[in-house]
Amino acid sequence: MLENAWIAPVVGPEIQSGWLSVAQGRITGIAPGPAPRITGAHRIDATGCLITPGLVNTHHHLYQWATQGLFQDATLFEWLTGLYRLWARMDAEVVYGAASAGLSWLALTGCTTSSDHHYVFPAGRGDLFDAEVRAAAEVGLRFHPCRGSMDRGVSAGGLPPDEVVEDRDTILAATTETILRYHDPAFDSMLRVAVAPCSPFSVTEELMLESAALARSAGVRLHTHLAETLDEEKHCLEQFGRTPVEYLDDLGWLGPDVWFAHAVHLHDKDIRRFAETGTGTAHCPGSNGRLGAGIARVTELLAAGAPVGLGVDGSASSELSSMAGEMRQALLFQRAVHGPQAISARQVLELATLGGARNLGRHFEIGSLEVGKLADVAVWRMDGFRSAVVDPVWALVFGPTPPLARLLVGGATVVSDGELRTMPQDAVARAGRIAHARLAGSESR
């Protein structure tokens, strides 16, 4: 039982002083005023705190923790071509260390559910997918890993070097096995898998088509990068005679079971198609700014009725970005373009919670604080220097990330008093440093 807190449920009115109860992993009550007496309940005084749904990260590359800080002034294509050769050297130990650090950092900054898009699988380097699944289970976050892939190397007109791509039969067999082994469709699932060929410039048309067919036959979602840069648009026009969205629309890749990362360079007709088809977008403002990709048309997507969530993207293009930090970036980027009334703090909080849950197909289970939903809850400290703020939701989005008093995933404590409780925090940070030293140490000196 959390009591005496300001509660922002995302759906429904906010409660300036109220309580929230949890039992058996679900929210059982939420209301204003003094909390009721419940026999045997563990009561937590959340005075001075803001309670929100846990944040939902809909695009990440956890392995990139091991290569952050490199190619600091590069465009996306320059950055990728520089890093492919390093990523080709990763193994399961590097992925486990990077994923443990990345997921722990997300937890410490309010995230309860994260996706991940892993698309580089060097041969003979161990079970990379299992390494990140294991890390997520140990950290205690709800996890949506995407089995990514690349089958179109330089020799076939793609961007990646041939040594980091896989052949199509291997990809489809491995993806099928991954779904059968890991995907759990249950309401309270901690692990769901998506199918995620990497991008139009690294994947063949045949793999895009067969991946969509596989995902839909298995009842899982589809994800890929799309329209991130003008270089990508030029590539698609030259290679396919169509814009990125036109190309994927022709391949049957728009729909309510699909969400795209970035979607920065959309035309008006693309926005209409996203809205008509229910296609989602993972907006990654920090990474888009770091790589100079541009500012996504988030306000137009929302006005059209298209689903939009947030993503931190990989740590190699957003470094120590957090979901709370992405909320602030999303708000400031839209206001910089469209003015101070373009988007509000509460709209951005919804992007980071319920919007992300829609992208992942889990808006009936997570993303808002409602009776019957899973108890994925962030409790932010708003006392101390923040105590003079009269609107804690505004402070959460506009200001620096507040410390966490508590983070619950399915009612279980993952963070308490700003410290990770599921794993030794110092050891996890050290594992991340070791992964970075092994993969990128020589490059960063």
Secondary structure, 3 states (H helix, E strand, C coil): CEEEEEECCCCCCCEEEEEEEEECCEEEEEEECCCCCCCCCCCEECCCEEEEECEEECCCCHHHHHHCCCCCCCCHHHHHHHHHHHHCCCCHHHHHHHHHHHHHHHHHCCEEEEEEEECCCCCCCCCHHHHHHHHHHHHCCEEEEEEEECCCCHHHCCCCCHHHCCCHHHHHHHHHHHHHHHCCCCCCCCECCEEEECCCCCCCHHHHHHHHHHHHHHCCEEEEEECCCHHHHHHHHHHHCCCHHHHHHHCCCCCCCEEEEECCCCCHHHHHHHHHHCCEEEECHHHHHHCCCCCCCHHHHHHHCCCEEECCCCHHHHCCCCHHHHHHHHHHHHHHHHCCCCCCHHHHHHHHHHHHHHHCCCCCCCCCCCCCCECCEEEEECCHHHHHCCCHHHHHHHCCCCCEEEEEECCEEEEECCEECCCCHHHHHHHHHHHHHHHHHHHHC
